Amino acid sequence: MTAPIPGDGRTAIGIDVGGTSIRAAAVDADGLVVDSARTQTPASAGALEDALHRLVDHLRARNDVVAVGLAVAGFLTEDRTRVRFAPHLAWVDTPLAATLTARFGLPVVLEHDANAAAWAEYRFGAAAGSRVTVMITLGTGIGAALLLDGRIFRGAHGVAPELGHLQVVPDGRPCACGKRGCWETYCSGTGLVDTAVELLAADPGRSVLAADVDTDPGSLTGRRIAGAAQDGDPVAVAAFADFARSLGLGLALVADVYDPELVVIGGGVSGSAPLFLDDARERYAAAVTGAGHRPLARVRVAQLGDAAGLIGAADLARAAVSGSWIAAE
């Protein structure tokens, strides 16, 4: 396990490469975003790297940048120089750190997106001072991270903990990872949309969302469902109720394994936390082993919102190039 200590105050670029969009920012040593840019995520590896280059060029033209940190939704090698596999991205066994370092002319540090978000929350946000923290990021899929006394736990081969691909429904929905019934197929932005579509198929007449799906079946988004749920739309409300149930049951499994002090919920879907988090906490409290006879983890929303991944990636990159690292067995 490794963890950085604060860098030397210089600006770094953090990039969060998600399955739907790429967000980039120049971030200072206090974790403050001083400049930002965004684009859609291309489908091919070449187009994806071109898009990253454009974002970096845009930000470095306006900021004095020393390094680039890339938060990737996928499996990395132990040394975090290669992407082994990314379920929602085009990279497979790609030496990405070296490729992008040569292309950008800046040091590039890779990190799993959930690890980067967890590190940002530990350094600057909701997890400050926590001894055992699990981060769950709810976006296109589910990302997860485990911090032990301020150090990122990566497992023996650099891929822990992939909680989003725990099978929670045998023979359930197909997942991009190749399995079926993964937690993220029910408890993510994609899962929320799939649930709403299933509910609409069963009873389309009672929801304003039916017109959206009839007009353009691919147009339904988590943001649209959240807006409808806030207005009391029954299908949208039911979709979030199912989401809360899945999140609560998953958190109970996480608590059974890790017994965390704190669970931080981040990612794009966390912006809709008022629609599901209280219900999820109740589901977790009822489902955890030893319910009623053990302390429960605090469950908090990430303070840094969906910027956590890119803030953490920038902070890790800055620390790496400044040589300010603490290593632990």
N, C-alpha and C positions, 0 to 999 in steps of 0.2 A: 504494500500500500504506500502511496505517496501523497503528500499534500504540500502546497506551496505556502509560503509566508508572503506578506504584502510586498509588492514590487517597488520600483524606484520612482513611481509617479508619472511615468511616461504613458502616452495613449496607445491603446491596442485596439484592433478591430475584432469584434466578435461577430460570428455568423452562425445563425441557427438554420440548419438545412432541414426543413420539414418535407413531408410528402406532398404538401399542397403549395407551400410558399417558402421563399428564402428571405430571411430578415437579417440585415447587417447593421452594425452600429460602431461608431468610434466611442470607446468607453475609457474614462479616466481612472486613476488609481483608487478613487473613492466609490467606484461602481456606478458613476453617473454617466448616462448616455448624453454625449455632446453633439452627436450628428447621427443620422440614420438614413437607410435606404431599403427598398423592398422590391421583390419581383416574384413572379410565379416560378414554380419548380418545373424545369423541362423534363421530358421523358427520357432522353438519351444521355449517356455519360458525357459525351463531347459537348453537347449543348448546355449541360449542367455546369461543367467547368468554365465554359465561356461566360455564363451568367455570373458565376462567382467572380471571375476576373473583372467584369464590368463593374460590379458592386465595389470591389476593392479599389479599383482605379478611381471611381467616383469619390470614395471617402478619403483616400490618401491624398488626393489633389487638394483637399480642404483641411487636412489635419496632419500633424507630425506623428507618424505611426511607426512603431518599432516591431510589431509582430501581428500575426493573424491567428485567432483561435477559431476552430471550426467545430461546432456542436452537431454531431451526426446521429441521426436516428437509425442506428445499425450496430452490428458487431464489429469491434476493432481488435487488432492483435494486441498482445500483452504490452508491447512497447508503444502502442498507439500511433504507429506509422502507416498502417494499412487498414483499409476497410475490408473485412472478410465478406460481409453480406449485409445488405440493408433492404428489409422487406418492401419499403415504399420508395426506394431510390434505385438508380441504375448501376451503382458500383458493386462489383463482385471481385474479390481478391485484388484490390486496386491499391498500389503504393501511393496513396493520395498525398501524404505529407510531403514526400520528395517531389512529386509531380507539381504540386501547387507552389511549393517553395521556389522551384526553378522558374515557374511561370510568373509568379508575383514579384520575385526579387525580394521577398521578405520571409523570415522564419514562419512556418506554419505548424501549429500544434493541433492535433486532433483530440477530441474528447466525445464520449457518448453524450447525447443531448441531455438525458436526465441527470447524469453526473454533473454536467456543467451547470444545470439549473439548481441542483442541490448545493453545489459549492457556492453559487451566488447567494442563495438564501442563507447559508451558514455564515458567509462573510458579511453580508449587507442586509439581511432580511429576517424572515420568520424563524429560521432555525439557529439564530445566534445563541451560542452557549449550550445547545442541546448535546447530550452525550451520545444518544443512539437515535438517529433520525432516518426515517424512510421518506423518500420523495416519490410521489406518484404524479406523473405529468399526463394529463388527459388532452390529447390533440387528435390528429388523424388516427393514431393508435395510442397505446399506453407505453410510456417510458417509466423506468424505475431506477432508484439509486439508494444506496445505503451508506451513511456516514457514521463512523465509529470514532468518537472523540476527535472530530474534525478531520478525519482522514477518509478518503474515498475507498471503499471496499470494492475490489474488482474481481475477486475470485481467482482461481488457479490459472485461468486462460484468458482473463481480461474481459469476460462477457457478463459477469454477474452484476445485478440480478435482473433477469428478463421476466419480470412478473407478468407483463402483458400477454405472454404466450403460455401461461398456465392454462391448462384445459379445465374450464369450469362447467361446460355443457358437453357431455359425451355426444359425438356425432352432431354437434351444433353447426353454427354458421361456418362456412369456409373462411380461412384466414390467409392473408398474403404470405405468411411464413410456410404454408403448405399443410398445416394441421387444420383441424376443425374444432370449433367450440372454445377458442382462446378467449381469455378475459376481455381483451381489447375489442373483440368483435361485438361485444355487448356494452362495454363501458368505455366509450371513446366518442369523438365527434362522428366518426363513421358509423359506429354502433348505434348512436342515437338516431341518426337518419334512417338506418336500416330498420330499427324498431318502429319508427313513425310510418315508414312505408308499409310494413307488415300490418300495422293497426289500420291504416287507410284501406288496405286491400280487403280487410275483414268488414269494415264499416265506413265507406267513403263519404256517406251523406251527412255526417255530423261534424265536419271539420272544414275550416277555411283553407287548410293545406291541400285539400283534394284538388282544388282548381290549379294550384301550382304544379302538382304532379301530372295532372291531365294535360296541361299546356306544355310542360317540359319535364319529363320524368327525372332528368338529371339535375334539375334546378334546386331541389330541396336541400337546405343547409341547416346545420346546427343553430346558426344565428337566427334563421327564419323560424325554426321550431321554438327557440327560446322566446322570441317576440310573441309568437302565438300563445305560448304557455302563460306569459305575463298577462295576456288579455283573456285568459281563462278558456282557451280552446280545449275541448275535452281530449282530443287525440294528442295534442302537444303535452298536456298535463299528464296523460297516461304514459307517454313516452318518457318523460322525466321521472315518473314514479318507478318505471322499470329500470331506468338508469340508476336511480338511487338504491334500489334493491341490489342490483349487480355490484355497485360500488361498495355498499355495506358488507355484503357477503365476502367480497374480495379482501376488504380491509381486515375482516376477521381471520381469514387465512394468513394474511401477512403478519398479523399480531401473534398468531399461533406459532409462526416460524421464528420471527425476529424479536418479539416482545419490545417494540420500540417505545421510547419516551415520547416521541413526537412523530406524527405523519403530516407532511406538508403536501397539499393538493395544488398543483400548478397546471400549466398548459392552457391552451386557448379556451377549453370548455370551462375552466375554473372561473371565468368571468360570469358564468351563469350559476355560480354556487348557491345563491339564495333559493334557486328552484329545486335543489336536490341535496344539499349538504346536511341539513338538520335531519332529514329522513335517513340519509346514509349513516350518520352517526348512531341513530337509534338501531338500525339494522345491524351495524357492527357490534354495538354493545350487547345485543340479544344473541348474536350468533357466535361470538368468540368463546373458545373453550374456557370453562370456568366462569361463565357469565355470572356476575353478581358477587363473585368471591375473589376478584383480582383487580388491580389497578388497570385503568384503560389509558391508552395513549391519547394525548391531546391531538385533535385533528384540526389543522389550521389551513387557511388559504394562503398561498404564496403571496408575500408582500410585493414582490417585484413583477408580478403578473407574467404575461407571456414574453417579457424581455429577459427573464431570468437566465435562460439558456445562453443567449448571446453575451450577457454580462459576465456569466461564469466563464465562458470560453475565452473572452478577452482577458479576464483576470488570470486565468491559468497560463495563457500564452505570454502575458507580460512577465509573470513570475519565472517562467521557463527560460526566457531569453536573458533575464537579469541574474540567473543562477541562484535565485532565492528559493531553494527547495529543502524540505525536511523529508528524509527517507526513513521508513520503518519496515521491519520484517513483517 
